[in-house]
Amino acid sequence: MFKQLKAIFHFYKGFALITLLVTLTNTYLIYKSGVINSLSIILVTKIAVNGIIWYFYQIFWAKEFYFYHNCHLGQKQLWAGALGIDFLIMIFLFTIVTYLR
């Protein structure tokens, strides 16, 4: 279990910088304009960025999945874990900004 979580975090580190920049940008939008006004923009940008990352991983880093397969993790488990981490970070930051606002 710990080995698999470590592998998921290793996988997430590959694109964490990009998704964290998008999350911070969206957090700034929430801080300036409020949750209701920018919720649709936030969801669309988050889904689009994650879709682009998935596409590039399928094309350019497809052989990297063999390493995770040896850790008994499939692609669906990797993406579910990594996107789960990403959305938990996003929700945590949005909650903090909402209370600060």
N, CA, C and O atoms as a Tinker XYZ file with bonds, in Angstrom:
   404  protein
     1  N      0.820000   -1.197000    0.000000    73     2
     2  CA     0.000000    0.000000    0.000000    64     1     3
     3  C      0.864000    1.260000    0.000000    63     2     4     5
     4  O      0.643000    2.172000   -0.797000    81     3
     5  N      1.854000    1.304000    0.905000    73     3     6
     6  CA     2.736000    2.471000    0.966000    64     5     7
     7  C      3.548000    2.608000   -0.316000    63     6     8     9
     8  O      3.798000    3.718000   -0.785000    81     7
     9  N      3.954000    1.487000   -0.871000    73     7    10
    10  CA     4.724000    1.494000   -2.120000    64     9    11
    11  C      3.888000    2.063000   -3.269000    63    10    12    13
    12  O      4.403000    2.790000   -4.119000    81    11
    13  N      2.616000    1.732000   -3.286000    73    11    14
    14  CA     1.745000    2.231000   -4.343000    64    13    15
    15  C      1.461000    3.724000   -4.174000    63    14    16    17
    16  O      1.419000    4.461000   -5.160000    81    15
    17  N      1.266000    4.174000   -2.934000    73    15    18
    18  CA     1.070000    5.612000   -2.712000    64    17    19
    19  C      2.309000    6.409000   -3.095000    63    18    20    21
    20  O      2.210000    7.500000   -3.657000    81    19
    21  N      3.457000    5.862000   -2.791000    73    19    22
    22  CA     4.707000    6.511000   -3.164000    64    21    23
    23  C      4.831000    6.591000   -4.692000    63    22    24    25
    24  O      5.302000    7.596000   -5.224000    81    23
    25  N      4.416000    5.550000   -5.383000    73    23    26
    26  CA     4.464000    5.554000   -6.846000    64    25    27
    27  C      3.478000    6.569000   -7.426000    63    26    28    29
    28  O      3.780000    7.222000   -8.425000    81    27
    29  N      2.309000    6.705000   -6.812000    73    27    30
    30  CA     1.328000    7.687000   -7.290000    64    29    31
    31  C      1.860000    9.106000   -7.099000    63    30    32    33
    32  O      1.709000    9.949000   -7.983000    81    31
    33  N      2.487000    9.375000   -5.941000    73    31    34
    34  CA     3.082000   10.695000   -5.723000    64    33    35
    35  C      4.223000   10.955000   -6.704000    63    34    36    37
    36  O      4.404000   12.083000   -7.163000    81    35
    37  N      4.982000    9.928000   -7.021000    73    35    38
    38  CA     6.064000   10.072000   -8.012000    64    37    39
    39  C      5.490000   10.408000   -9.383000    63    38    40    41
    40  O      6.045000   11.234000  -10.107000    81    39
    41  N      4.389000    9.775000   -9.737000    73    39    42
    42  CA     3.722000   10.048000  -11.002000    64    41    43
    43  C      3.178000   11.481000  -11.018000    63    42    44    45
    44  O      3.292000   12.177000  -12.026000    81    43
    45  N      2.588000   11.918000   -9.903000    73    43    46
    46  CA     2.011000   13.256000   -9.821000    64    45    47
    47  C      3.081000   14.338000   -9.914000    63    46    48    49
    48  O      2.824000   15.414000  -10.454000    81    47
    49  N      4.270000   14.068000   -9.398000    73    47    50
    50  CA     5.345000   15.063000   -9.458000    64    49    51
    51  C      5.703000   15.432000  -10.890000    63    50    52    53
    52  O      6.234000   16.516000  -11.130000    81    51
    53  N      5.424000   14.558000  -11.838000    73    51    54
    54  CA     5.746000   14.831000  -13.234000    64    53    55
    55  C      4.986000   16.000000  -13.822000    63    54    56    57
    56  O      5.485000   16.670000  -14.727000    81    55
    57  N      3.799000   16.255000  -13.330000    73    55    58
    58  CA     3.019000   17.372000  -13.859000    64    57    59
    59  C      2.459000   18.268000  -12.758000    63    58    60    61
    60  O      1.552000   19.062000  -13.006000    81    59
    61  N      2.985000   18.146000  -11.561000    73    59    62
    62  CA     2.474000   18.926000  -10.432000    64    61    63
    63  C      2.673000   20.426000  -10.613000    63    62    64    65
    64  O      1.807000   21.210000  -10.228000    81    63
    65  N      3.781000   20.832000  -11.183000    73    63    66
    66  CA     4.046000   22.261000  -11.346000    64    65    67
    67  C      2.987000   22.935000  -12.210000    63    66    68    69
    68  O      2.504000   24.017000  -11.876000    81    67
    69  N      2.635000   22.307000  -13.298000    73    67    70
    70  CA     1.642000   22.891000  -14.206000    64    69    71
    71  C      0.281000   22.979000  -13.528000    63    70    72    73
    72  O     -0.374000   24.020000  -13.573000    81    71
    73  N     -0.142000   21.890000  -12.902000    73    71    74
    74  CA    -1.463000   21.904000  -12.276000    64    73    75
    75  C     -1.515000   22.825000  -11.065000    63    74    76    77
    76  O     -2.553000   23.426000  -10.787000    81    75
    77  N     -0.414000   22.939000  -10.348000    73    75    78
    78  CA    -0.402000   23.864000   -9.214000    64    77    79
    79  C     -0.447000   25.319000   -9.671000    63    78    80    81
    80  O     -1.059000   26.156000   -9.006000    81    79
    81  N      0.193000   25.631000  -10.799000    73    79    82
    82  CA     0.093000   26.991000  -11.344000    64    81    83
    83  C     -1.341000   27.320000  -11.753000    63    82    84    85
    84  O     -1.824000   28.427000  -11.517000    81    83
    85  N     -2.011000   26.352000  -12.364000    73    83    86
    86  CA    -3.417000   26.561000  -12.740000    64    85    87
    87  C     -4.273000   26.708000  -11.488000    63    86    88    89
    88  O     -5.167000   27.554000  -11.446000    81    87
    89  N     -4.010000   25.900000  -10.477000    73    87    90
    90  CA    -4.768000   25.984000   -9.229000    64    89    91
    91  C     -4.556000   27.325000   -8.539000    63    90    92    93
    92  O     -5.507000   27.920000   -8.031000    81    91
    93  N     -3.318000   27.803000   -8.517000    73    91    94
    94  CA    -3.049000   29.103000   -7.899000    64    93    95
    95  C     -3.707000   30.245000   -8.674000    63    94    96    97
    96  O     -4.202000   31.200000   -8.076000    81    95
    97  N     -3.711000   30.143000  -10.000000    73    95    98
    98  CA    -4.393000   31.145000  -10.820000    64    97    99
    99  C     -5.892000   31.135000  -10.540000    63    98   100   101
   100  O     -6.513000   32.190000  -10.406000    81    99
   101  N     -6.461000   29.947000  -10.454000    73    99   102
   102  CA    -7.886000   29.844000  -10.143000    64   101   103
   103  C     -8.197000   30.326000   -8.729000    63   102   104   105
   104  O     -9.252000   30.912000   -8.485000    81   103
   105  N     -7.285000   30.081000   -7.809000    73   103   106
   106  CA    -7.464000   30.568000   -6.441000    64   105   107
   107  C     -7.471000   32.093000   -6.415000    63   106   108   109
   108  O     -8.240000   32.703000   -5.672000    81   107
   109  N     -6.623000   32.701000   -7.218000    73   107   110
   110  CA    -6.613000   34.161000   -7.319000    64   109   111
   111  C     -7.938000   34.670000   -7.887000    63   110   112   113
   112  O     -8.455000   35.691000   -7.434000    81   111
   113  N     -8.493000   33.960000   -8.883000    73   111   114
   114  CA    -9.799000   34.354000   -9.426000    64   113   115
   115  C    -10.884000   34.301000   -8.355000    63   114   116   117
   116  O    -11.735000   35.187000   -8.277000    81   115
   117  N    -10.846000   33.264000   -7.537000    73   115   118
   118  CA   -11.829000   33.157000   -6.465000    64   117   119
   119  C    -11.649000   34.287000   -5.463000    63   118   120   121
   120  O    -12.626000   34.855000   -4.975000    81   119
   121  N    -10.419000   34.606000   -5.166000    73   119   122
   122  CA   -10.154000   35.668000   -4.195000    64   121   123
   123  C    -10.666000   37.026000   -4.696000    63   122   124   125
   124  O    -11.206000   37.819000   -3.924000    81   123
   125  N    -10.490000   37.278000   -5.983000    73   123   126
   126  CA   -10.897000   38.571000   -6.536000    64   125   127
   127  C    -12.382000   38.662000   -6.856000    63   126   128   129
   128  O    -13.001000   39.696000   -6.603000    81   127
   129  N    -12.968000   37.599000   -7.407000    73   127   130
   130  CA   -14.338000   37.728000   -7.893000    64   129   131
   131  C    -15.362000   36.871000   -7.170000    63   130   132   133
   132  O    -16.560000   37.050000   -7.387000    81   131
   133  N    -14.942000   35.961000   -6.331000    73   131   134
   134  CA   -15.896000   35.116000   -5.606000    64   133   135
   135  C    -16.084000   33.774000   -6.276000    63   134   136   137
   136  O    -15.743000   33.586000   -7.444000    81   135
   137  N    -16.626000   32.859000   -5.526000    73   135   138
   138  CA   -16.754000   31.481000   -5.998000    64   137   139
   139  C    -17.807000   31.354000   -7.087000    63   138   140   141
   140  O    -17.556000   30.726000   -8.116000    81   139
   141  N    -18.960000   31.930000   -6.882000    73   139   142
   142  CA   -20.070000   31.750000   -7.813000    64   141   143
   143  C    -19.750000   32.353000   -9.179000    63   142   144   145
   144  O    -20.093000   31.768000  -10.206000    81   143
   145  N    -19.106000   33.495000   -9.203000    73   143   146
   146  CA   -18.831000   34.177000  -10.461000    64   145   147
   147  C    -17.827000   33.443000  -11.331000    63   146   148   149
   148  O    -17.918000   33.517000  -12.557000    81   147
   149  N    -16.880000   32.742000  -10.743000    73   147   150
   150  CA   -15.805000   32.148000  -11.537000    64   149   151
   151  C    -15.776000   30.631000  -11.491000    63   150   152   153
   152  O    -14.793000   30.033000  -11.929000    81   151
   153  N    -16.811000   29.989000  -10.980000    73   151   154
   154  CA   -16.796000   28.538000  -10.839000    64   153   155
   155  C    -16.753000   27.824000  -12.186000    63   154   156   157
   156  O    -16.029000   26.840000  -12.332000    81   155
   157  N    -17.506000   28.295000  -13.167000    73   155   158
   158  CA   -17.509000   27.627000  -14.472000    64   157   159
   159  C    -16.161000   27.780000  -15.179000    63   158   160   161
   160  O    -15.686000   26.838000  -15.813000    81   159
   161  N    -15.549000   28.946000  -15.075000    73   159   162
   162  CA   -14.233000   29.162000  -15.686000    64   161   163
   163  C    -13.195000   28.260000  -15.040000    63   162   164   165
   164  O    -12.340000   27.695000  -15.722000    81   163
   165  N    -13.274000   28.128000  -13.728000    73   163   166
   166  CA   -12.319000   27.302000  -12.991000    64   165   167
   167  C    -12.440000   25.842000  -13.400000    63   166   168   169
   168  O    -11.433000   25.183000  -13.661000    81   167
   169  N    -13.650000   25.339000  -13.456000    73   167   170
   170  CA   -13.836000   23.933000  -13.808000    64   169   171
   171  C    -13.416000   23.644000  -15.245000    63   170   172   173
   172  O    -12.808000   22.609000  -15.517000    81   171
   173  N    -13.730000   24.540000  -16.155000    73   171   174
   174  CA   -13.354000   24.335000  -17.552000    64   173   175
   175  C    -11.838000   24.356000  -17.717000    63   174   176   177
   176  O    -11.287000   23.505000  -18.415000    81   175
   177  N    -11.158000   25.306000  -17.091000    73   175   178
   178  CA    -9.696000   25.359000  -17.224000    64   177   179
   179  C     -9.038000   24.152000  -16.561000    63   178   180   181
   180  O     -8.065000   23.614000  -17.089000    81   179
   181  N     -9.546000   23.728000  -15.431000    73   179   182
   182  CA    -8.964000   22.584000  -14.733000    64   181   183
   183  C     -9.131000   21.305000  -15.552000    63   182   184   185
   184  O     -8.189000   20.523000  -15.682000    81   183
   185  N    -10.300000   21.094000  -16.092000    73   183   186
   186  CA   -10.547000   19.900000  -16.912000    64   185   187
   187  C     -9.731000   19.965000  -18.194000    63   186   188   189
   188  O     -9.175000   18.952000  -18.620000    81   187
   189  N     -9.647000   21.134000  -18.816000    73   187   190
   190  CA    -8.881000   21.264000  -20.060000    64   189   191
   191  C     -7.393000   21.018000  -19.831000    63   190   192   193
   192  O     -6.760000   20.313000  -20.617000    81   191
   193  N     -6.835000   21.579000  -18.785000    73   191   194
   194  CA    -5.410000   21.392000  -18.504000    64   193   195
   195  C     -5.113000   19.926000  -18.185000    63   194   196   197
   196  O     -4.120000   19.374000  -18.658000    81   195
   197  N     -5.972000   19.302000  -17.385000    73   195   198
   198  CA    -5.760000   17.892000  -17.080000    64   197   199
   199  C     -5.919000   17.014000  -18.316000    63   198   200   201
   200  O     -5.221000   16.009000  -18.454000    81   199
   201  N     -6.814000   17.375000  -19.201000    73   199   202
   202  CA    -6.964000   16.642000  -20.459000    64   201   203
   203  C     -5.741000   16.775000  -21.358000    63   202   204   205
   204  O     -5.324000   15.802000  -21.986000    81   203
   205  N     -5.168000   17.966000  -21.422000    73   203   206
   206  CA    -3.956000   18.183000  -22.217000    64   205   207
   207  C     -2.786000   17.403000  -21.628000    63   206   208   209
   208  O     -1.997000   16.814000  -22.366000    81   207
   209  N     -2.674000   17.399000  -20.316000    73   207   210
   210  CA    -1.608000   16.628000  -19.666000    64   209   211
   211  C     -1.779000   15.151000  -19.961000    63   210   212   213
   212  O     -0.805000   14.471000  -20.282000    81   211
   213  N     -2.996000   14.642000  -19.858000    73   211   214
   214  CA    -3.250000   13.230000  -20.166000    64   213   215
   215  C     -2.846000   12.912000  -21.607000    63   214   216   217
   216  O     -2.216000   11.886000  -21.864000    81   215
   217  N     -3.206000   13.788000  -22.544000    73   215   218
   218  CA    -2.876000   13.580000  -23.954000    64   217   219
   219  C     -1.363000   13.507000  -24.162000    63   218   220   221
   220  O     -0.877000   12.615000  -24.858000    81   219
   221  N     -0.618000   14.437000  -23.564000    73   219   222
   222  CA     0.835000   14.422000  -23.730000    64   221   223
   223  C      1.469000   13.196000  -23.087000    63   222   224   225
   224  O      2.440000   12.654000  -23.615000    81   223
   225  N      0.936000   12.758000  -21.963000    73   223   226
   226  CA     1.465000   11.540000  -21.347000    64   225   227
   227  C      1.214000   10.329000  -22.231000    63   226   228   229
   228  O      2.065000    9.443000  -22.317000    81   227
   229  N      0.067000   10.276000  -22.887000    73   227   230
   230  CA    -0.224000    9.135000  -23.752000    64   229   231
   231  C      0.675000    9.109000  -24.986000    63   230   232   233
   232  O      0.991000    8.036000  -25.499000    81   231
   233  N      1.082000   10.262000  -25.458000    73   231   234
   234  CA     1.895000   10.316000  -26.666000    64   233   235
   235  C      3.387000   10.243000  -26.360000    63   234   236   237
   236  O      4.097000    9.428000  -26.950000    81   235
   237  N      3.863000   11.068000  -25.463000    73   235   238
   238  CA     5.304000   11.213000  -25.270000    64   237   239
   239  C      5.899000   10.349000  -24.161000    63   238   240   241
   240  O      7.075000    9.991000  -24.226000    81   239
   241  N      5.112000   10.012000  -23.153000    73   239   242
   242  CA     5.670000    9.259000  -22.021000    64   241   243
   243  C      4.939000    7.945000  -21.788000    63   242   244   245
   244  O      4.773000    7.514000  -20.647000    81   243
   245  N      4.504000    7.311000  -22.867000    73   243   246
   246  CA     3.739000    6.067000  -22.737000    64   245   247
   247  C      4.583000    4.935000  -22.155000    63   246   248   249
   248  O      4.051000    4.073000  -21.455000    81   247
   249  N      5.874000    4.922000  -22.428000    73   247   250
   250  CA     6.722000    3.847000  -21.920000    64   249   251
   251  C      6.967000    3.970000  -20.416000    63   250   252   253
   252  O      7.391000    3.006000  -19.778000    81   251
   253  N      6.704000    5.140000  -19.850000    73   251   254
   254  CA     6.891000    5.341000  -18.419000    64   253   255
   255  C      5.909000    4.502000  -17.604000    63   254   256   257
   256  O      6.167000    4.203000  -16.438000    81   255
   257  N      4.796000    4.124000  -18.206000    73   255   258
   258  CA     3.794000    3.355000  -17.480000    64   257   259
   259  C      4.254000    1.946000  -17.152000    63   258   260   261
   260  O      3.675000    1.304000  -16.275000    81   259
   261  N      5.272000    1.450000  -17.825000    73   259   262
   262  CA     5.790000    0.115000  -17.502000    64   261   263
   263  C      6.374000    0.086000  -16.090000    63   262   264   265
   264  O      6.250000   -0.919000  -15.390000    81   263
   265  N      7.005000    1.173000  -15.672000    73   263   266
   266  CA     7.539000    1.247000  -14.315000    64   265   267
   267  C      6.420000    1.108000  -13.286000    63   266   268   269
   268  O      6.552000    0.380000  -12.303000    81   267
   269  N      5.326000    1.812000  -13.525000    73   267   270
   270  CA     4.215000    1.765000  -12.579000    64   269   271
   271  C      3.469000    0.444000  -12.655000    63   270   272   273
   272  O      2.882000    0.002000  -11.667000    81   271
   273  N      3.487000   -0.178000  -13.808000    73   271   274
   274  CA     2.875000   -1.497000  -13.945000    64   273   275
   275  C      3.622000   -2.514000  -13.081000    63   274   276   277
   276  O      3.010000   -3.423000  -12.520000    81   275
   277  N      4.940000   -2.361000  -12.976000    73   275   278
   278  CA     5.720000   -3.233000  -12.109000    64   277   279
   279  C      5.418000   -2.996000  -10.633000    63   278   280   281
   280  O      5.667000   -3.872000   -9.805000    81   279
   281  N      4.887000   -1.830000  -10.297000    73   279   282
   282  CA     4.452000   -1.539000   -8.924000    64   281   283
   283  C      2.996000   -1.949000   -8.706000    63   282   284   285
   284  O      2.395000   -1.601000   -7.690000    81   283
   285  N      2.437000   -2.684000   -9.659000    73   283   286
   286  CA     1.053000   -3.179000   -9.615000    64   285   287
   287  C      0.039000   -2.045000   -9.647000    63   286   288   289
   288  O     -0.975000   -2.081000   -8.950000    81   287
   289  N      0.326000   -1.037000  -10.468000    73   287   290
   290  CA    -0.594000    0.079000  -10.667000    64   289   291
   291  C     -0.912000    0.204000  -12.148000    63   290   292   293
   292  O     -0.007000    0.264000  -12.982000    81   291
   293  N     -2.179000    0.243000  -12.469000    73   291   294
   294  CA    -2.593000    0.471000  -13.841000    64   293   295
   295  C     -2.715000    1.958000  -14.125000    63   294   296   297
   296  O     -2.592000    2.792000  -13.228000    81   295
   297  N     -2.957000    2.271000  -15.388000    73   295   298
   298  CA    -3.071000    3.683000  -15.766000    64   297   299
   299  C     -4.269000    4.346000  -15.086000    63   298   300   301
   300  O     -4.183000    5.498000  -14.660000    81   299
   301  N     -5.380000    3.626000  -14.984000    73   299   302
   302  CA    -6.565000    4.216000  -14.354000    64   301   303
   303  C     -6.306000    4.525000  -12.885000    63   302   304   305
   304  O     -6.750000    5.557000  -12.381000    81   303
   305  N     -5.594000    3.643000  -12.196000    73   303   306
   306  CA    -5.279000    3.885000  -10.788000    64   305   307
   307  C     -4.333000    5.068000  -10.638000    63   306   308   309
   308  O     -4.482000    5.879000   -9.724000    81   307
   309  N     -3.361000    5.164000  -11.538000    73   307   310
   310  CA    -2.420000    6.288000  -11.480000    64   309   311
   311  C     -3.130000    7.609000  -11.695000    63   310   312   313
   312  O     -2.951000    8.552000  -10.925000    81   311
   313  N     -3.931000    7.674000  -12.737000    73   311   314
   314  CA    -4.612000    8.930000  -13.043000    64   313   315
   315  C     -5.630000    9.273000  -11.979000    63   314   316   317
   316  O     -5.769000   10.441000  -11.617000    81   315
   317  N     -6.352000    8.276000  -11.464000    73   315   318
   318  CA    -7.331000    8.553000  -10.405000    64   317   319
   319  C     -6.627000    9.075000   -9.153000    63   318   320   321
   320  O     -7.098000   10.028000   -8.533000    81   319
   321  N     -5.520000    8.468000   -8.781000    73   319   322
   322  CA    -4.784000    8.915000   -7.606000    64   321   323
   323  C     -4.187000   10.295000   -7.780000    63   322   324   325
   324  O     -4.287000   11.139000   -6.890000    81   323
   325  N     -3.562000   10.529000   -8.931000    73   323   326
   326  CA    -2.916000   11.825000   -9.178000    64   325   327
   327  C     -3.939000   12.951000   -9.296000    63   326   328   329
   328  O     -3.736000   14.033000   -8.745000    81   327
   329  N     -5.023000   12.706000  -10.003000    73   327   330
   330  CA    -6.049000   13.740000  -10.126000    64   329   331
   331  C     -6.790000   13.942000   -8.808000    63   330   332   333
   332  O     -7.255000   15.043000   -8.513000    81   331
   333  N     -6.898000   12.880000   -8.021000    73   331   334
   334  CA    -7.481000   13.017000   -6.687000    64   333   335
   335  C     -6.633000   13.919000   -5.802000    63   334   336   337
   336  O     -7.157000   14.778000   -5.094000    81   335
   337  N     -5.322000   13.719000   -5.846000    73   335   338
   338  CA    -4.408000   14.586000   -5.092000    64   337   339
   339  C     -4.541000   16.029000   -5.566000    63   338   340   341
   340  O     -4.596000   16.958000   -4.760000    81   339
   341  N     -4.592000   16.200000   -6.876000    73   339   342
   342  CA    -4.692000   17.538000   -7.447000    64   341   343
   343  C     -5.980000   18.239000   -7.013000    63   342   344   345
   344  O     -5.948000   19.409000   -6.632000    81   343
   345  N     -7.100000   17.539000   -7.066000    73   343   346
   346  CA    -8.359000   18.157000   -6.682000    64   345   347
   347  C     -8.463000   18.374000   -5.175000    63   346   348   349
   348  O     -9.122000   19.318000   -4.740000    81   347
   349  N     -7.833000   17.528000   -4.375000    73   347   350
   350  CA    -7.803000   17.772000   -2.930000    64   349   351
   351  C     -7.020000   19.044000   -2.599000    63   350   352   353
   352  O     -7.424000   19.825000   -1.738000    81   351
   353  N     -5.903000   19.241000   -3.287000    73   351   354
   354  CA    -5.131000   20.475000   -3.095000    64   353   355
   355  C     -5.960000   21.685000   -3.515000    63   354   356   357
   356  O     -5.960000   22.714000   -2.839000    81   355
   357  N     -6.667000   21.551000   -4.639000    73   355   358
   358  CA    -7.488000   22.651000   -5.126000    64   357   359
   359  C     -8.593000   22.986000   -4.132000    63   358   360   361
   360  O     -8.806000   24.159000   -3.827000    81   359
   361  N     -9.291000   21.993000   -3.629000    73   359   362
   362  CA   -10.373000   22.231000   -2.679000    64   361   363
   363  C     -9.837000   22.848000   -1.390000    63   362   364   365
   364  O    -10.460000   23.747000   -0.825000    81   363
   365  N     -8.686000   22.368000   -0.924000    73   363   366
   366  CA    -8.067000   22.913000    0.281000    64   365   367
   367  C     -7.745000   24.399000    0.106000    63   366   368   369
   368  O     -8.049000   25.210000    0.980000    81   367
   369  N     -7.130000   24.750000   -1.025000    73   367   370
   370  CA    -6.793000   26.161000   -1.262000    64   369   371
   371  C     -8.036000   27.028000   -1.434000    63   370   372   373
   372  O     -8.079000   28.160000   -0.952000    81   371
   373  N     -9.047000   26.498000   -2.121000    73   371   374
   374  CA   -10.282000   27.258000   -2.308000    64   373   375
   375  C    -10.982000   27.497000   -0.973000    63   374   376   377
   376  O    -11.554000   28.565000   -0.755000    81   375
   377  N    -10.940000   26.520000   -0.090000    73   375   378
   378  CA   -11.558000   26.685000    1.218000    64   377   379
   379  C    -10.849000   27.762000    2.025000    63   378   380   381
   380  O    -11.492000   28.590000    2.671000    81   379
   381  N     -9.534000   27.746000    1.986000    73   379   382
   382  CA    -8.766000   28.761000    2.710000    64   381   383
   383  C     -9.061000   30.158000    2.167000    63   382   384   385
   384  O     -9.270000   31.096000    2.936000    81   383
   385  N     -9.076000   30.292000    0.862000    73   383   386
   386  CA    -9.307000   31.613000    0.254000    64   385   387
   387  C    -10.730000   32.087000    0.512000    63   386   388   389
   388  O    -10.961000   33.278000    0.719000    81   387
   389  N    -11.691000   31.157000    0.501000    73   387   390
   390  CA   -13.071000   31.545000    0.769000    64   389   391
   391  C    -13.220000   32.086000    2.185000    63   390   392   393
   392  O    -13.937000   33.063000    2.401000    81   391
   393  N    -12.552000   31.464000    3.150000    73   391   394
   394  CA   -12.627000   31.971000    4.523000    64   393   395
   395  C    -11.854000   33.284000    4.699000    63   394   396   397
   396  O    -12.215000   34.101000    5.546000    81   395
   397  N    -10.818000   33.489000    3.925000    73   395   398
   398  CA   -10.054000   34.740000    4.016000    64   397   399
   399  C    -10.781000   35.908000    3.370000    63   398   400   401
   400  O    -10.588000   37.062000    3.752000    81   399
   401  N    -11.603000   35.604000    2.409000    73   399   402
   402  CA   -12.298000   36.642000    1.651000    64   401   403
   403  C    -13.321000   37.305000    2.466000    63   402   404
   404  O    -14.005000   38.208000    1.984000    81   403
